[in-house]
Amino acid sequence: MRPFTCVAISVSCALCAGPLWAVDFQGAERIDGVLPDTFFERNVRVATDRAGNWVAVYERLNQSGSFQYDIAAIRSDDDGDTWSDPTFVNSNSGDTRDDTVPQIATDGDGKWVCVWKGDHNTMGNYGIFTAISTDNGATWSDRVELDYTSFDPFNPYVDYPHVASDGTGNWIIVWQTHQPSNPPTMGVDQPLSIAYSVSTDGANWSTKQKLNSTGPSNHTAYVASDREGTWICAWVSTGADGQDPPDIVYSRSTDDGDTWSPQTLVNDQLIMETGVRDTPRLAADGNGNWVIVWDGYYADGQRYDVYSAYSDDDGMTWSNRKLLSTIPPKSDDDVNANIATDRNGRWVVVWQRAGSANYELYKSESSDNGATWTTPTDAGLVADNNNSLHDWGPSIATDEDGHWAVLWHTEGNAQLDLWRSISGPPYPGTLTLTTPNGGEKWKLGKKGTIEWKSTGNTGGKVRLELFRFSSFVTTMKASTDNDGLFRWRVPENYSEGDGYIVRIYSKNNFNIRDRSDKEFRLKSPD
């Protein structure tokens, strides 16, 4: 697999206590360097395929043209440092209606799906649309509408779609829509529900279904996959606990969206509390750890803050909320949080602070799966130190190989423009495990071959460990020469079956490590 640098400290390995590194973003730069221009650019979202390709989608308005927003895409192949000229995603670009709130996801295998809210017809109705790119965002298919009429044919209202992939061909889109009355009645204001649709190729989508199980108003849904079979959708539900204040709720699926668990409050700490909760966002590391972030306020006032909760049992239960936006002054609002993880121990949250003078971006990091967080900082995330620009709506992504990118838009000087800030890996060397890397069959009582490649300064010794289904099994070798080859005899009493992986660590720096890309099998020698 692609090598990565890791900041997690494995609970099975007391020696893996190398120094933690910060995701230090470099100075912010405007993506389009020409000023002034005739375009408004806003609401950007970024994703990466973890193979060197990054794609961002956003709303783009041509002030000298139709004065309507279209969906544009830009690409980077140098870890977010430079970006291509934009191409249009929506095949109806240049019409007289807005296309807005785009989201993007990739399967990491060449396919990208963009979803957004767009013009359904000339009567003021909107629909949810998708388009596919198979050339890393350079070109896009014609848009396809996800039919909404089965929900509310008289008063269609759809908004805030979100898309996710599990990396194995499965895709899920969620969005908010009106729940129909029975029978549907013209002019009746219907409650909001969460709709979802699934696909096994990103092109053909199932008939939409209702996801939420209760609550008169459900909105702002976000779906994520741990790429290990679990999906979680979180959203805002009013009246979920029998009270009016909006709460953060979630639902799980372990069959790729075929069925979903009943919606559940993220934690009981939210019950009976006053205030407002909004815009949940999720990330998972594939090892049973999930972190959710949201913004809102509670009984202590009406200032918005950013909060988080974590789960270490694959989303079955969640911790109490934790305040992330701990910096003064208390009169400023902290909103629009987004989260990403490198799946190796590092979690980063970015958000927007709305102050009385200007808006700025902040970040906080966790290296213990969301239990604790660093003091927020705006280092490297300020578009204009002279405070003439407002920073809005950050989106964050990582290639899980040490590279991170934050994209956002600024407002000021009669312009809406895209900016970016990036962070690279701090270590000079990499380890790449090549064998076993998925599909091998090792016989009990026989020797299995472990092979790896080393580049840069990784030290003269490595450590090898065996895991099964993400749980530690044994230390295969506490220290062996970093020569790319080790033969290990499999104990005869080990359990047969799938789910095994090998992890390799540099003895010189345990933050440099790799693991099997996919699982291998132990079998009887007969």
C-alpha positions as CSV (number, residue, x, y, z in Angstrom):
1,M,0.0,0.0,0.0
2,R,1.1,3.6,-0.1
3,P,3.3,4.4,2.8
4,F,2.1,6.7,5.5
5,T,3.4,8.5,8.6
6,C,1.4,7.8,11.7
7,V,0.9,9.7,14.9
8,A,-1.3,7.1,16.6
9,I,0.1,5.2,19.6
10,S,-1.1,1.6,19.4
11,V,-2.6,0.4,22.6
12,S,-0.9,-2.9,21.9
13,C,2.6,-1.5,21.6
14,A,3.9,0.4,24.6
15,L,7.1,1.3,22.7
16,C,5.2,3.1,20.0
17,A,5.5,6.4,21.8
18,G,7.4,8.5,19.2
19,P,6.9,12.3,19.1
20,L,3.6,13.6,17.9
21,W,3.6,16.1,15.0
22,A,1.3,18.9,14.3
23,V,-0.5,19.5,11.1
24,D,1.2,22.8,10.4
25,F,-0.5,24.6,7.5
26,Q,1.6,26.8,5.3
27,G,0.7,30.4,4.5
28,A,-2.7,30.8,2.8
29,E,-2.7,31.5,-0.9
30,R,-5.4,32.5,-3.3
31,I,-6.1,29.8,-5.8
32,D,-6.8,32.1,-8.7
33,G,-4.1,34.8,-8.7
34,V,-5.7,37.2,-11.0
35,L,-7.4,40.2,-9.4
36,P,-9.9,41.6,-9.9
37,D,-12.0,39.0,-11.8
38,T,-15.6,38.7,-12.8
39,F,-16.4,35.6,-10.9
40,F,-17.8,34.9,-7.5
41,E,-16.6,31.6,-6.0
42,R,-17.9,30.1,-2.8
43,N,-19.0,27.0,-0.9
44,V,-16.0,24.8,-1.9
45,R,-15.6,21.1,-1.0
46,V,-12.5,19.1,-1.5
47,A,-11.6,15.4,-1.7
48,T,-8.6,13.2,-2.6
49,D,-8.3,9.7,-3.9
50,R,-5.2,9.0,-1.7
51,A,-3.2,8.4,-5.0
52,G,-2.0,11.9,-5.6
53,N,-5.2,13.4,-7.1
54,W,-7.3,16.1,-5.4
55,V,-10.6,17.6,-6.7
56,A,-12.5,20.5,-5.4
57,V,-16.0,21.6,-6.4
58,Y,-17.7,24.9,-5.7
59,E,-20.3,27.4,-6.7
60,R,-19.1,29.9,-9.5
61,L,-21.0,32.9,-10.7
62,N,-20.0,34.9,-13.8
63,Q,-20.9,38.5,-13.1
64,S,-20.6,39.4,-16.8
65,G,-22.8,36.5,-17.9
66,S,-26.0,34.9,-16.6
67,F,-25.6,36.1,-13.0
68,Q,-26.4,32.5,-11.9
69,Y,-24.3,30.1,-9.9
70,D,-23.0,27.0,-11.6
71,I,-21.0,24.1,-10.2
72,A,-17.3,24.2,-11.1
73,A,-14.4,21.8,-10.5
74,I,-10.7,22.3,-10.1
75,R,-7.9,19.7,-9.8
76,S,-4.5,19.4,-8.2
77,D,-1.8,16.7,-8.7
78,D,0.8,18.2,-6.4
79,D,-1.0,17.7,-3.0
80,G,-3.0,20.9,-3.2
81,D,-0.2,23.3,-3.9
82,T,-1.4,24.4,-7.4
83,W,-4.8,24.0,-9.0
84,S,-6.1,23.7,-12.6
85,D,-8.4,26.1,-14.4
86,P,-12.1,25.3,-13.6
87,T,-14.4,23.1,-15.6
88,F,-18.1,23.0,-15.2
89,V,-19.7,20.0,-13.5
90,N,-23.4,20.7,-14.3
91,S,-24.2,20.1,-17.9
92,N,-26.8,22.9,-17.9
93,S,-24.2,25.6,-17.0
94,G,-25.1,29.1,-18.2
95,D,-28.8,28.8,-17.7
96,T,-30.9,31.2,-15.7
97,R,-31.2,29.2,-12.5
98,D,-28.7,28.6,-9.6
99,D,-26.9,25.3,-9.0
100,T,-25.6,25.3,-5.4
101,V,-24.3,23.4,-2.3
102,P,-22.0,20.9,-4.1
103,Q,-20.4,17.9,-2.4
104,I,-17.9,15.5,-3.7
105,A,-16.6,12.0,-3.0
106,T,-14.3,9.4,-4.6
107,D,-13.9,5.7,-4.4
108,G,-10.1,6.0,-4.6
109,D,-10.2,4.0,-7.8
110,G,-10.7,6.6,-10.5
111,K,-14.3,7.5,-10.0
112,W,-15.6,10.8,-8.5
113,V,-19.2,11.7,-7.8
114,C,-20.5,15.3,-7.3
115,V,-23.9,16.0,-5.9
116,W,-25.7,19.3,-5.7
117,K,-29.0,21.1,-5.6
118,G,-30.1,22.3,-9.0
119,D,-32.9,23.7,-11.2
120,H,-35.6,21.1,-11.8
121,N,-37.9,23.2,-14.1
122,T,-38.9,26.7,-14.9
123,M,-41.5,26.8,-12.1
124,G,-39.1,27.5,-9.3
125,N,-38.6,23.8,-8.3
126,Y,-35.3,22.3,-7.4
127,G,-33.9,18.7,-7.5
128,I,-30.9,16.8,-6.4
129,F,-28.4,16.1,-9.2
130,T,-25.3,14.0,-9.7
131,A,-22.5,13.8,-12.2
132,I,-19.5,11.5,-12.5
133,S,-15.9,12.0,-13.5
134,T,-13.5,9.2,-14.4
135,D,-10.5,11.4,-15.3
136,N,-9.9,13.1,-11.9
137,G,-12.3,16.0,-12.4
138,A,-11.2,17.0,-15.9
139,T,-14.5,16.2,-17.5
140,W,-17.9,15.3,-16.2
141,S,-20.9,13.3,-17.3
142,D,-24.3,14.8,-18.0
143,R,-26.2,15.5,-14.8
144,V,-28.7,13.0,-13.5
145,E,-31.6,14.0,-11.3
146,L,-32.6,11.9,-8.3
147,D,-36.3,11.9,-8.6
148,Y,-38.0,13.7,-5.7
149,T,-41.7,13.6,-6.8
150,S,-42.5,10.5,-4.8
151,F,-42.0,12.5,-1.7
152,D,-43.9,15.7,-2.3
153,P,-45.2,16.2,-5.8
154,F,-47.1,19.4,-4.9
155,N,-44.5,21.3,-2.9
156,P,-41.1,19.9,-3.7
157,Y,-38.3,21.2,-1.5
158,V,-34.8,19.6,-1.5
159,D,-31.5,20.9,-0.1
160,Y,-28.1,20.1,1.5
161,P,-27.2,16.8,-0.3
162,H,-24.1,14.9,0.8
163,V,-22.4,11.9,-0.8
164,A,-19.9,9.3,0.5
165,S,-18.2,6.1,-0.9
166,D,-16.8,3.1,0.9
167,G,-14.0,2.6,-1.6
168,T,-15.4,-0.8,-2.8
169,G,-18.1,0.4,-5.2
170,N,-20.9,1.4,-2.9
171,W,-22.1,5.0,-2.7
172,I,-24.8,6.7,-0.6
173,I,-26.4,10.2,-1.1
174,V,-28.5,11.8,1.7
175,W,-30.4,15.1,1.6
176,Q,-33.3,16.9,3.2
177,T,-36.7,16.9,1.6
178,H,-40.4,17.6,2.4
179,Q,-42.2,14.6,3.9
180,P,-45.6,14.3,2.1
181,S,-48.9,14.5,3.9
182,N,-51.4,11.7,3.3
183,P,-52.9,12.5,0.9
184,P,-50.5,15.3,-0.4
185,T,-52.2,18.6,-0.2
186,M,-51.5,21.6,-2.3
187,G,-50.0,24.6,-0.3
188,V,-49.6,22.6,2.9
189,D,-46.2,23.2,4.6
190,Q,-44.8,19.7,5.1
191,P,-42.3,18.6,7.7
192,L,-38.7,18.0,6.6
193,S,-37.3,14.4,6.3
194,I,-34.0,12.9,5.4
195,A,-34.0,11.0,2.1
196,Y,-31.3,8.7,0.9
197,S,-30.4,6.8,-2.3
198,V,-27.8,4.1,-2.9
199,S,-25.7,3.1,-5.8
200,T,-23.2,0.3,-6.7
201,D,-21.6,2.2,-9.6
202,G,-22.1,5.9,-8.8
203,A,-24.2,6.3,-12.0
204,N,-27.5,4.4,-11.3
205,W,-29.3,5.2,-8.1
206,S,-32.0,3.5,-6.2
207,T,-35.4,5.0,-5.6
208,K,-35.2,7.4,-2.7
209,Q,-36.2,6.2,0.8
210,K,-36.9,8.0,4.0
211,L,-34.1,7.6,6.6
212,N,-35.3,9.3,9.7
213,S,-37.7,7.5,11.9
214,T,-39.2,10.3,14.0
215,G,-39.2,14.0,14.6
216,P,-41.3,16.7,12.8
217,S,-38.3,18.4,11.3
218,N,-35.1,16.7,10.1
219,H,-32.4,18.5,8.1
220,T,-28.7,19.0,7.3
221,A,-27.7,15.3,6.9
222,Y,-24.1,14.1,6.5
223,V,-23.1,10.5,5.7
224,A,-19.7,8.8,6.1
225,S,-18.3,5.3,5.7
226,D,-15.4,3.7,7.7
227,R,-14.5,1.8,4.5
228,E,-14.8,-1.4,6.6
229,G,-18.6,-2.0,6.2
230,T,-20.2,0.6,8.5
231,W,-22.0,3.7,7.4
232,I,-23.3,6.4,9.7
233,C,-25.6,9.3,8.8
234,A,-26.0,12.2,11.3
235,W,-28.4,15.1,11.0
236,V,-30.3,17.6,13.0
237,S,-33.7,16.6,14.3
238,T,-36.2,18.8,16.1
239,G,-38.3,17.0,18.7
240,A,-36.3,13.8,18.5
241,D,-36.4,13.6,22.4
242,G,-39.9,14.9,22.7
243,Q,-38.7,18.5,23.1
244,D,-38.5,21.4,20.6
245,P,-34.7,22.2,20.7
246,P,-32.9,20.7,17.7
247,D,-30.7,17.7,18.6
248,I,-27.9,15.8,16.8
249,V,-29.1,12.3,15.9
250,Y,-27.6,9.5,13.9
251,S,-28.4,6.1,12.2
252,R,-26.1,3.2,11.3
253,S,-26.1,0.8,8.4
254,T,-23.9,-2.3,8.1
255,D,-25.4,-3.5,4.7
256,D,-24.5,-0.6,2.5
257,G,-27.6,1.4,3.1
258,D,-30.1,-1.4,2.6
259,T,-31.4,-1.0,6.1
260,W,-30.7,1.6,8.9
261,S,-31.0,1.5,12.6
262,P,-33.6,3.7,14.3
263,Q,-32.4,7.3,14.8
264,T,-30.7,7.8,18.1
265,L,-29.4,10.9,20.0
266,V,-25.6,11.1,19.8
267,N,-25.7,11.1,23.6
268,D,-28.1,11.5,26.5
269,Q,-26.3,14.6,27.6
270,L,-28.3,16.4,24.9
271,I,-31.7,15.5,26.3
272,M,-33.9,18.3,27.7
273,E,-31.3,20.9,26.9
274,T,-32.2,24.2,25.5
275,G,-30.4,25.9,22.6
276,V,-29.6,25.1,19.0
277,R,-27.5,22.4,17.4
278,D,-26.5,22.4,13.7
279,T,-24.4,21.0,10.8
280,P,-23.0,17.7,12.1
281,R,-19.9,16.3,10.3
282,L,-18.3,12.8,10.7
283,A,-15.1,10.9,10.1
284,A,-13.9,7.4,10.9
285,D,-10.5,5.6,10.9
286,G,-11.6,2.1,10.0
287,N,-10.6,0.8,13.4
288,G,-13.9,1.3,15.2
289,N,-13.2,5.0,16.0
290,W,-15.6,7.8,14.9
291,V,-15.6,11.5,15.7
292,I,-18.6,13.8,15.1
293,V,-18.4,17.6,15.3
294,W,-21.2,20.2,15.2
295,D,-21.9,23.8,16.1
296,G,-24.5,25.2,18.3
297,Y,-25.3,26.7,21.7
298,Y,-26.7,25.4,24.9
299,A,-28.3,26.8,28.0
300,D,-25.4,29.1,28.7
301,G,-26.3,31.6,26.0
302,Q,-26.7,32.2,22.3
303,R,-23.1,32.2,21.1
304,Y,-22.3,29.4,18.7
305,D,-19.4,27.1,19.6
306,V,-17.9,24.0,18.0
307,Y,-18.4,20.7,19.8
308,S,-17.3,17.1,19.4
309,A,-18.1,13.6,20.6
310,Y,-16.3,10.4,19.9
311,S,-17.1,6.7,19.6
312,D,-14.7,3.8,20.1
313,D,-17.2,1.0,19.4
314,D,-18.0,1.7,15.7
315,G,-20.7,4.3,16.4
316,M,-22.8,2.2,18.8
317,T,-22.3,4.6,21.7
318,W,-20.8,8.1,22.0
319,S,-19.0,10.2,24.6
320,N,-20.3,13.3,26.1
321,R,-19.8,16.5,24.1
322,K,-16.6,18.4,24.3
323,L,-16.1,22.1,23.6
324,L,-13.4,22.7,20.9
325,S,-13.7,26.4,20.3
326,T,-12.2,27.4,23.6
327,I,-10.6,30.7,22.5
328,P,-12.0,34.1,23.6
329,P,-13.8,36.4,23.1
330,K,-17.1,34.7,24.0
331,S,-19.0,37.1,21.9
332,D,-17.8,35.5,18.6
333,D,-19.6,32.7,16.9
334,D,-17.7,29.5,15.8
335,V,-19.5,27.7,13.0
336,N,-19.2,25.6,9.9
337,A,-16.9,22.9,11.3
338,N,-15.4,20.2,9.2
339,I,-13.3,17.1,10.1
340,A,-10.8,14.7,8.5
341,T,-8.6,11.9,9.8
342,D,-5.5,10.2,8.3
343,R,-6.9,6.9,9.8
344,N,-3.6,6.6,11.6
345,G,-4.3,8.5,14.8
346,R,-4.5,12.2,13.7
347,W,-7.8,14.0,13.5
348,V,-8.1,17.7,12.5
349,V,-11.1,19.9,12.8
350,V,-11.3,23.3,11.0
351,W,-14.0,25.9,11.4
352,Q,-15.0,29.5,10.8
353,R,-15.0,32.1,13.6
354,A,-17.5,35.0,12.9
355,G,-16.2,38.0,14.8
356,S,-17.4,41.5,15.0
357,A,-14.5,42.8,12.9
358,N,-13.8,39.9,10.5
359,Y,-14.2,36.2,10.0
360,E,-11.2,33.8,10.5
361,L,-10.5,30.1,10.3
362,Y,-9.2,28.0,13.2
363,K,-8.2,24.4,13.6
364,S,-7.7,21.9,16.5
365,E,-6.1,18.5,16.5
366,S,-6.6,15.2,18.4
367,S,-4.1,12.3,18.6
368,D,-6.2,10.2,20.9
369,N,-9.3,9.6,18.7
370,G,-11.2,12.7,19.8
371,A,-10.8,12.3,23.6
372,T,-8.7,15.5,23.9
373,W,-7.9,18.4,21.5
374,T,-5.2,21.0,21.1
375,T,-5.8,24.7,21.7
376,P,-7.3,26.2,18.6
377,T,-5.0,28.2,16.3
378,D,-5.4,30.2,13.1
379,A,-1.7,29.7,12.0
380,G,-1.5,29.3,8.3
381,L,-5.3,29.7,7.8
382,V,-5.5,33.5,7.5
383,A,-6.1,34.8,4.0
384,D,-5.4,38.4,4.9
385,N,-3.5,39.6,8.0
386,N,-4.9,43.1,7.4
387,N,-8.4,41.8,8.2
388,S,-9.9,43.2,5.0
389,L,-11.2,39.7,4.0
390,H,-13.7,37.4,5.7
391,D,-12.8,33.7,5.6
392,W,-15.8,31.4,5.1
393,G,-16.7,27.7,5.0
394,P,-13.5,25.6,5.3
395,S,-13.3,22.1,3.8
396,I,-10.5,19.7,4.8
397,A,-9.1,16.5,3.3
398,T,-6.0,14.3,3.7
399,D,-4.4,11.7,1.5
400,E,-3.6,9.6,4.7
401,D,0.1,9.9,3.6
402,G,0.9,13.1,5.6
403,H,-0.6,15.7,3.1
404,W,-3.5,17.8,4.2
405,A,-5.4,20.6,2.4
406,V,-7.9,23.2,3.6
407,L,-9.9,25.2,1.0
408,W,-12.3,28.0,1.7
409,H,-13.7,31.2,0.2
410,T,-13.2,34.8,1.2
411,E,-15.5,37.8,1.1
412,G,-14.2,41.3,0.7
413,N,-13.3,44.0,-1.8
414,A,-16.4,43.2,-3.7
415,Q,-15.0,39.7,-4.4
416,L,-15.7,36.1,-3.5
417,D,-12.5,34.1,-4.1
418,L,-11.1,30.6,-3.3
419,W,-8.1,30.2,-1.1
420,R,-6.1,27.2,0.1
421,S,-3.5,26.2,2.7
422,I,-1.6,22.9,2.8
423,S,0.5,20.8,5.1
424,G,3.0,18.1,4.2
425,P,4.5,15.1,6.0
426,P,7.2,16.0,8.5
427,Y,9.4,12.9,8.3
428,P,12.2,12.2,5.8
429,G,11.5,8.5,5.2
430,T,8.8,6.0,4.4
431,L,8.2,2.3,4.9
432,T,6.1,0.4,2.3
433,L,4.9,-3.1,3.2
434,T,4.6,-5.1,0.0
435,T,4.1,-8.7,1.4
436,P,1.7,-9.8,2.8
437,N,-0.5,-7.1,1.2
438,G,-3.8,-8.9,0.8
439,G,-5.0,-12.3,-0.5
440,E,-2.0,-14.4,0.7
441,K,-2.5,-17.8,2.4
442,W,0.0,-18.7,5.2
443,K,0.0,-22.2,6.5
444,L,0.0,-22.8,10.3
445,G,3.4,-24.1,11.5
446,K,5.1,-22.9,8.3
447,K,7.1,-19.8,7.6
448,G,5.5,-16.7,5.9
449,T,7.5,-14.1,4.0
450,I,7.3,-10.4,5.0
451,E,8.8,-7.9,2.5
452,W,9.0,-4.1,2.5
453,K,10.6,-1.2,0.9
454,S,12.4,1.7,2.7
455,T,13.1,5.1,1.4
456,G,14.9,8.0,3.1
457,N,16.0,8.0,6.7
458,T,14.0,5.2,8.4
459,G,16.7,3.8,10.5
460,G,18.5,0.4,10.6
461,K,15.9,-1.6,12.5
462,V,12.2,-2.2,12.2
463,R,9.5,-3.8,14.4
464,L,6.8,-6.2,13.0
465,E,3.4,-6.9,14.5
466,L,0.5,-9.2,13.6
467,F,-3.2,-8.0,13.9
468,R,-6.5,-9.7,13.2
469,F,-9.7,-7.7,12.6
470,S,-7.9,-4.6,13.9
471,S,-7.0,-6.3,17.2
472,F,-3.4,-7.0,18.2
473,V,-2.3,-10.6,18.0
474,T,1.5,-10.7,18.7
475,T,4.8,-9.0,18.1
476,M,6.3,-11.0,15.3
477,K,9.8,-9.4,15.8
478,A,10.6,-6.6,18.2
479,S,13.7,-5.6,16.2
480,T,15.1,-6.9,12.9
481,D,17.3,-5.5,10.3
482,N,15.7,-3.0,7.9
483,D,16.8,-5.0,4.9
484,G,13.4,-5.5,3.3
485,L,12.9,-9.2,4.2
486,F,11.9,-11.3,7.2
487,R,10.7,-14.9,7.5
488,W,8.3,-15.7,10.3
489,R,7.0,-19.1,11.5
490,V,3.3,-19.1,12.1
491,P,2.4,-20.8,15.4
492,E,0.4,-24.0,14.9
493,N,-2.2,-23.0,17.5
494,Y,-3.3,-19.8,15.7
495,S,-6.9,-19.5,14.5
496,E,-7.5,-20.3,10.8
497,G,-9.3,-17.8,8.7
498,D,-9.3,-14.3,7.2
499,G,-8.7,-10.9,8.8
500,Y,-4.9,-10.9,9.4
501,I,-2.6,-8.0,8.6
502,V,1.0,-7.2,9.3
503,R,2.2,-3.8,10.6
504,I,5.8,-2.5,10.3
505,Y,7.3,0.3,12.3
506,S,10.7,2.1,12.1
507,K,12.6,1.5,15.3
508,N,14.2,4.9,14.7
509,N,10.9,6.7,14.7
510,F,7.6,4.8,15.4
511,N,5.7,7.5,13.6
512,I,7.0,6.0,10.3
513,R,5.1,2.8,9.6
514,D,2.9,0.9,7.2
515,R,0.5,-2.0,7.2
516,S,-1.0,-4.6,4.8
517,D,-3.3,-3.0,2.3
518,K,-5.8,-5.8,2.6
519,E,-6.2,-8.9,4.8
520,F,-4.6,-12.3,4.3
521,R,-5.5,-15.7,5.5
522,L,-4.1,-18.4,7.8
523,K,-4.9,-22.0,6.9
524,S,-4.2,-25.6,7.9
525,P,-1.0,-27.1,6.5
526,D,-3.0,-30.1,5.1
